[in-house]
């Protein structure tokens, strides 16, 4: 991955499983939330350096999700994510879930993630390299 591409939205294809479908015949809302987390984790592992992966883990401190349309068995979903505003201990992540066949927005999420030390499991400040690699916007003071 070159340095020009690390700030582009990261995309991941998702195939809907039979267990994702609820009693209403569409993908359950909890599954959408799982996809938001799955694409965030995939993005971290695709872009972070080996050193960063060894030092940091991430925990969610807030999820906001707007459900726009249902997804059904047989649909393929494209999950797109990127990091927005960031501080030393809070990274805002945006995610869109899009049906591949018609490019319709299924859900949009905003999630706040906190970095934690992989050994102590306590919140830590990220170093400049992590901030630069992931943040697409100006740093905030939070």
Buried (B, 14 or more C-beta within 10 A) or exposed (E): EEEEEBBEBBBBEBEBEEEBBEEEEBBBEEBBBEBBBBBBEBBBEEBBEEEBEEBBBBEBEEBEBEBEBBBEEEBEBBBBBBBEBBBBBBBBBBBBBBBEEEEEEBBBBBBBBBBBEEEEEEBBEBBEEBBBBBBBEEEEEE
